[in-house]
């Protein structure tokens, strides 16, 4: 989530560059720097902290005012500047951008991650290059140096071809006083065209006060930038036409990237945020790399218990993590609300790992819970988004979500990044404990790597449907959210968002608990949101949906794309992207061996033996359509059932009713096959007792 600004033209550019960085502060950063070229010499200043520290360092060094030696020289009219959000290397001046090559004649600023930096660093060291930082970005300057033969653009192309990852960078050479060369792969980059001057930046707000004419950079493109404009080419050197566009945004809208609100903008940033969370921690397909954690190497194998403490949205992310960690690493996980944990005298010891989850790193209750755990002898891991926050000083180790600054009070991208971190921790613990075979780890890592693309595909796809549903239910007085297993934390987060954003009362419940009270609140005016994505408990969720519809409530389902059965039983369905494959994450997080065995049994509706709590028989209606749907009969009694079957081949008969006429089956019938309406419990045969409904 770093910020890039570059300028080449006829004006003194020091203040232009720093002002551009100020417009990108909302992206979040921990250090900043600037490099200016004048008199064929590059001066650079870097500082840790906010831009005030950079301004002070620049003023003290006289950079941009003719240099520290020749004060009377003309001010610099070409330069690059950067705000850094640390991913590789600690937060210090050496790791701040811009970075130079061995000769200090080439300087670069970069966003994103170079995935093959370790391999390239070894090659360059063997060639005699030396490095001044721990970052992956410095590799780019040295690659350009290796390929430079007098043509900066061609050297950038050659370096670009050796890089792997997602990144954008701008290069400047002391021998080219009127030229910047930029390149993009996945990370954003945009050109601003002025009168005799040109800007390059990671976002439009950086130069909006100076020009509203822009050119957007595509993936795999190399751009030569001079005062007269920009020349676009592919990495192979083929010219690319990029017509200029006119931006009519106000400054406020520009900071929102054209979205109506910061929250909407941050919703659309989720794919990038999750990619930042995952990329360098998944360097390959065979292992998770969390070497950043300052924890004993044997901790995954020796940890006795994990306790997660958090508040609000972070608590919900921790709940998702509990399913993943227990399923993959086979270590018990306790989830606690931090404000309760700190006051209940918890039992904690040196064999425990306590994870404090806090977006800001300053949540008072979470910090107090972390301190309490350390006093009890436990190791404490902070999961946060903010460098230098109090949580980073209270913990034994820190894992950053790298979501970038989140302006909106209601969390969006920070929640998804926290969930991604929890999945990483689950796999890291699993590989340290040896609880997953290598093939399983590879499958799960491949699916985690695919998450950003799935998010990117889902958000624009669901937007029209979500808006239509919102318009239809905007007058609702109460919303109920229902889910099971890992879908329950998602429901809790959804209900929280409903309260925060709309001020409409809402609640979230485990779907299996709905009959213990909340069902009394339902009527035809109540929208019910169900998480019904693919999982071993999907059939149970559909059974709960049928109970909801029997009360006349409107059901809005969130389902996995292609799950037409879910759409048949609900009023509205929003589909999310399917990851695919046998290693579905929801199934792995929520299912156990018993669930999977029952799943395999339930796809054979004529099987002679069934569990006593489910009567399974093909619906007469469904049989005619070729779709065998099992009949659902909720447990109405805890009395023991013996293996006695009814004459019609139905389910098991309770011992106390063995000689009576068996109760009929109830079937969930697909839309269009029943007069009673889609998705309702339909009675076939005898009239049930009233209290059975």
N, C-alpha and C positions, 0 to 999 in steps of 0.2 A: 504494500500500500504506500510505497514511496512516492515522492514528487519530483518531477524533472522540469527544469526551465532552461531554455537556451535562447541566445539572441545574437544576431549579426546584423549590423546596419551602420548608421552614421551618428547615432547618439551615444553619449556615455551610458554604459549599461549596468553599472553596479547596482544602482537603486532600482532599475527596472527588474533585474533578476531577483533581488531580495523581496520586492513588492509582489512579484509573481509567486514566490515561495509562500508569502503570507496568505495568498488566496488559496493555497493548497494545504494549509494547516489542518483543515477539517479531516484530511485523510489520515492523520496521526503520524507521529515521528518521534525519534529519540535523539537525533543529532542532525546537523545540517552543515553544508559547506558550499564554497563558491570558488571557481577558477576563472581568471581573467587573462586575456592575451593582449599584450601590448609590446611593441618594439621587439617582436619575435622572442618574447619571453613569457612564460606562464607563471603567474603568481596564484597561490592557492591558500585559502584559509578554511579551517574546519573547526567546529565547536560542538560539544555535547550539550544537550538541553534544547531550549526553545530558541526562536530566532533572535531574541534579545541578546543571547550570548553570542550568536554569530555577528550581529551588528557591532557589538562591543569589540569582538576580535578583529573585525574588518577595520573599524575606526582606529584601533591601536596600531595596526600594521600599515595603514595607509594604502591598502590594496585598492586598485582601481583609480587612484588619483596620480598615476604616473609611476607607481611602484615605490617600494621602500627606499630605493637609492636615488633614482632620477625623479624627484618630486615635481620638477618643472615639465616633465614629459606630458604629452597629451593623454587624457584619460582613455581607458580601454573601451572599445566599441564592439567587442565580441567576447562572449563568455558563456559559461554553463554553471548551473547551480542545482542543488539537490537537497531534499529532506529524506532521511533514512529511517526505515523501520527495520530494526536488526533481525536478520534471519541466520546469517552466517557470521560468527564472531561476536565478541562482546561489544557493549556500548562504550566506545572510547574514541578519541580523536583519530587514532590510526585506522580504525575501521570505517570512519565516516567518509562519505564521498565528497568531492571527486577523487578518483584514483589515477595514478600515473604509471608510466612504464619505467624501465630501468634508466632511461636517459632523462626522464621528466620532460620530454618533448611532446608526449601524447597524454592527454587527460580525457577521462570518460566519466559519465554518470549513467547509472543503470537502475532499472526496476526489474523485479521478478527474480527468478532463480535459474542458475546454470547448473543443470543436473549432473553433467559430467566434469565438474570443476576439479575434483580430486585427480582424475585421470590426466586432465590437461595440465594441472599444476606439476605433476610428476614429469611429464614430457618437457615442459618449459624449464624446470630446474635442471634436467639433464642437458638442456641446450645452453645452460649458463645464466638463466634469468634468476633474479632474486626478488622476493616479495616483501612488502612492508606492512601487509595487513593479513587478517584471517579470512577475508571475504571471498566469496565466489566471483564477485564483480571485477576484482582486480585482474582476474584472468583475461578479461576482454582487452584491457589496455596492452597486456603483454602479447596477446595473439596479433593485435594490429601491428605492434612493433615488429614481430617476427615476419609479417608479410609486407611491411611497408617498403616500397621501392620508388618513392617519389609521388605516388598517386594514392591519396588518402582514401578516396572512394573505393578503389579497387582493393586496398588493404582491408577495409571494413567488410567488403563482400567475402574475401577469403576467410577472414576470421569468423564471419557469420556462419559459413558452411561447416565450421568445426564445432559450433556450439550446439548443445542439446538442452531443451527445457522450455520455459516460457519467460520472455524477457523483452525489454526495450532499452535501447541505449543511444547516447549521443556522444560523438567523439570530436575532439578538437586537437589540432597539431600546430606547434609553434611556427612551422614553415608555411602555414596556410592561413594568413591573417584575415581572410574574408570567407572562410568556409567552415561549416559544421557538417558532419555526416551522421545521419541517424539510421536506425534499423529497428524493425519491430517483428516480434514473434509472440503472439497472444496478448501481451500486455499493451494497454492503450497508449497511443501516441497521436498527436495532432499538430498541424502546421498552421501558423497565423501569418497572413500576408499583410504587410503595411506598405507605406510609401517609402521605398528605398530601404526597407528593413524587413526582416523575417524572424518570426519566433518559432520555436519548437517546444512542446510541452506535453506532459502526460494528461492534462485536462485543460479545457477551454478557459476556465476562470483565471488561469495564470496570466493570460494576455488580453482578456476581454476589454479591459480599460483602454487598451491601445489599438486594437483592431477587432472587427467583427467578421472579417473574411477568413475562412478556414479551409483547409484541405485535410481530409482524413486519410491516415496511413493504414494500408492493409497488411495482413500477415505476409511475411516473407518478402517485404519490400525494403530497399535501401534508398535513402533520400539524401541528395546533396543540397545543402541549404546555404544560400548566399544572400546578399542584400537585395538582389533582384527577384528572388523567389526560390522555389524548390523544384528539383528535378527528381522524378520518381523512376526507379528501375526495379526489376526483379533481382533476386540474388544471382541470377545468371547474367545480369546486365541488360536484359530486354527492357526497353522503355515502357512505362505504364502511364496511362492518361488518368489524371485525378483532377476533374474540374473543381474550381473553388465554389464553396457554399457561403451563403450569408446567414449569420446567426443574429436573431432578433431578440435574444434573451435579455432580461435585466440581469444585473450582477447577482441578485439573490437567486434567481432561477438558474443562473449558470452554476452556482455552487451546488445546486440540486441536480445538475447534469440534465436539465430540461424536465425533470419530474415535478409533479405538483407539490409533493411534500418530501421531506427527508426520509420519512418512513418508507415511502414507495421506492425511492432511490435505493435505500438500503436493502429492501426486499430483492431488488434486481441485482444487487451486489453479492448475493449469497454464494453464487457459483464461484466467483473470484475469491471470496473469503475462504471457502472450504478448500479451494485449490492451494491457497497460501498456507493453510493449516497442514495439508497433507504432503505436498510435493517432496521436499527434501527429506522428509521423515520416511518416505517410501522410495528409497533409491533404486530398488529393483522389485522383483516379484517374490522374493524368497524370505524377506525379513523386514521387520520394522526397526528403524534406527532412531532410538531415543537417547543417544549418547550425550545429548545436552543436559540430561537429568543428572544432578550431582547426588546419585544414590549408589549404595554398594552394589557391585555386580551380581551378588548372589541374592539380592532382595526378592526378585520374583519367585525364586525357589523356596525361600525361607519365610516369607510373609505368612502370618497365620490368619489375618483378617484384614479387610479393608473397610474403612468408614468414610463415607462421603458426607461432608457438611456444606450446606449452601442455603441460599434464600431465593425465593421468587423463581424467575426463569432459570437461573443456575441450578436450582433444586430439581426442576423438571429435566434438565439435561443430565443431571446426576442419576435420576431414575432410569433413563434410557441406558446410561452406562452400567448400571447395576445388572441389567439383563445380559449385556454383552460380556462383562467381566466374569460373571458367575458361569455363564454358558461355556465360554472359551477357556478361561483360566482355571475353572473349578475351585475358586477360592471364595469363601463367604463374604458377602458385601452387605453392610448396613447403610441405610440412607437416613440422614437425620436433618431436620430443619435446624439451621445453626442457632436461631434464637431460642430453641428448646434445648438443644444439646448443651449449651453453655451453662444452663441452670439445673440440669438434672443429675449432676454428679456421676458422669459416665465412667464405666470401667474400661480403661485403656492401658496398654502396656507396650514394651519395647518390640514385641513381635507384630505390632499393628502398623499399618500405613493409613494415615488420615489424609484425605484429599479435600482441600478447601477450594471450592469453585466460586469465583467472584469476578464478574466482568471488569469492574473498575479497579479491583484490587484494594478497595477502601471500604467495603461493606463491614460495618462495625461488628455485627453479630458473627459474621464468618471469621473475622480476625480474632475475636474473643474465643471462638471455638477452636481455632488453630492453636492459639496460645495455651489453652487448657490441655489440648492433646499433647503438646510438647512437654508441658509440665508433668504429664503422666508417663513420659518416656517414649511416646510413639514418634515415628518419623512422619514429617509433615510435607506434603507436596502441594504447592499452590498452582491452581489452574486459572490463569488470568489473561487479560487482554492488554494491560497497561504496563509498560516498562517502568521500573523505578517506583512502582506503587508500594504501599505499605505491606501488602501480602508478599511481595518478593523479598522483603526484609524479615518477615516473620517465619518463613518456611525454610526447610532443609534443601529443597529443590523446587524449581519453577518450570512450568510448561506454559508457553505463551500460545494463545489461540491465533494471533496475527490477523484479526478481523479488520483492523483499521478503526479509525474513530467512528463511533456510532452516535450521531447527533440526536436522533429521536429517543425519547425516554423509553418507549416500548421496544424491547429487544427483538431483533429479527436475525440479522446475519451473525450476531454473537452467539445466539442460541444454537444455530446449525454448526458453527465452528466448535462450540463446546462439545456437542454430540460427536463430531468428527474426532476430537481429541480423546473422548472416552473410548471410541472404537480403537484408536491407536494404542491407548493404554491397555485395553483388553487383549489385543493381539501381542503386544510386547510382553505382558505377563504370561500369556499362553506359551509363547516361544521360550521364555525363560524357565517355565515349569514343565515343558514337554507334554502339554495336555492336548495338543493338536498335531496331527501328522503333517509333514511338510507340504504335501499336496493340498491339504485343506487350507493351510496358511496362504499358499499361492493363490488359491481361488478367492479367498476373502480379500487379499491385498488387491487383486485385479478388480474386484467389485468396488473397493474403496476408491481406487484410482478413477473409476468410472462415475463416481458420485457427482463431481462438478458438472460433467456433461449432462447427466440426468436432471440436475437442478436447472441448468440452462435451458433444457428442452421443456421442462414442466411449466415454468413460470409464465412464459408467454402463451402457452397452450391453454392454461386454466383461467387466464385473466378474464376473457369474455364471459365464461360460464359463471365465474365467481361474482362478477358484477351483476349479472342477471339475477342470481340467487339473492344477493344482497338487496337488490331493488325490490324483490318480491317479499322479503321478510324484514324490511327495515322498520316496520311498525310492531314487530314482535316484542312482547313484554318480558319474556324469559326464554333463554336458550339452555338446553341440556346437551352435554357432550358425553358420549359413551364410547368406551374402548376396552380392549382386553390386552394383557401382557404389555409389550412395548408400545402398543397403541394408546394405552392409558396415559402415560406422561405427555404424549402429543395432545390428547384431549385436555389435560390439565393446563397445558400452555395455551391452547386455543381458547378455553374459557377465560383465562387470565387476560388474553388480548381483547376478547369481547368486552370485558369489564373496563379495561384501561382505555380503549379507543372509543367505544360507543356509549359507555355508561349504562348499558343494558344489563340487568342482572343475569348471571349465568352460573352454571355449576357443571362440574365434571365428575363422573362416577365410573367405577368399574362396572362394565355392562352386566356382569353376573350379580351385582348388588342392587340393580335397579328395582327389583321386585320387593326389596326390603325398605320401602318407603317412598323413594323418588317417583315411582310410577303413579302415585296418587296425584302428582302435580300436572300430569299430562292431559291435554285435551286437544281439540282441533286447532287451537290457536298457538300451540307450542311447537316451535321448530326443534328437532332433535338432530344433532350432528354426530355421525358414527364414523369411526375410523375402521374401515372394513377392507384393509389391504390384505394381500395374500399372506396367510399364516396358518399354522395348524389349528387355530381356534376360529377360523373364519366361519365355519358352520355354526358354531355357538353364537357368534356375533349376529348371524342372520336369524337365528332363533330369537335373540333379544329384539332384533328389528321387527320381527313379526309381532311380538308382544307390544311394542311401541305403536305399531300401526293399528293394532286392535283397539287402542285407545283413541284412534283418530288423529294422532299427531303426524306432522309432516316430517319425513325422514330425508336428511341430506347426508349422503355417504361420500367418504373419501376412499377410493378404491384404486387398485392397481390396473393400469391400462390392459384392456383385453378381458377384464372380469365382467363379462356380460351378465352372469348370474346375479351379481350384486345389483346391477342396474335394473334387473327385473323385479327386485323386491323393494325398491326405494323410489321416492318421488323425484329426487335430483341426485345426480352422481357426478363427482369431480374425479377425473382420472389422473393419477401421477405416473411418471415414467417407470417402466419396468426395468429392473437391472438384469433380469433373466438368469438362466442357469439354475442348476440344482442347489447351489449354495446361497439361496435367498437369505439375506441378513435377518429379516424378521423371523423366518422359520428357525434359523440357528439361535437367535436370541431368546425366542419364546418357547420353542418346542423341546420336549424331552422324549425319551424312548417310548414312553407309554403313549404320548400324543401321536407319535408317528405310527405306532402300531395300530392305534385306533383309526388314524387316517386311512391306512391301507385297508382296514376292514370295511370302512364305511363306503368305499367305492364299489363294494360288491353287495348291492341291496338285497339279494336273495340268499345271502349266506345263512345257514341254518341256526347259528348261535350269535347272539348279540349281547353287548353289555346290558345289565339289568336296568340301567337308567335311560336307555334309548331304545325305542321300538323302531326298527328300520324295515321298511317295506316300500317297494316302488309305488308311487302314486298312480292310480288309474289314469289320471290325466296326463301325467308326465310320461307314462309308458307309451302312450299313443304318439308322443312327439319324439320318442327316442332318447329323452333326457330323464334318467332315473334319479329322482330327487328323494332323499330319505325323508321319512316322516319324523317329525320332532315331537316328542312327548316329554315335557319337563318333569323332573322328579317331584311327585306330590306326597310321597311317603318315604320314610326311612326304614320301613319294615323289610325284613329280609325277603328276597325273592328266590324261589327255587326254579330249577330248570324245567318248567312245565310250559308247553306251548299251547296257544289257542288253536282251535280246529282250522281256522282260516290261514294258519301259517304266520300269524302276526307275532307280536313281541312276547316277552315273558310275562307270566301272570303272578302277582303277589300271592303268597301262600294263603293269606286270609281270604282271597277271592278266587281260589283255584276252581271252585265248582260253579262260580257264577259266570254270567255272560261277560266276556272280556270287554274292557273299554276300547272304544275305536281309536284308530290312529288319527293324528292331525297332520296335515301336509301343508308345507309352504309351497304355494302354487305360483308359477311364473305369470308375469303380466299377460293378459289376454286369454287366459285359459280358465278363468273362473268368474262367475257372475258376482261373487262377493267382493271382487276387487283384487288388484294385484298385491301379492306379498302378504295375504292375510292367512290366518290359521283357518283352514277349511275342514269341516267335519264330514267324514264319510260314513254313513250308516246310522247308528243310533244317536239319539239326542243325549248329550252329556249332562251331568248334574250341573246346576248353576255354579256351585262353588268350585268346579273344576276349571272354569273358563279363566 
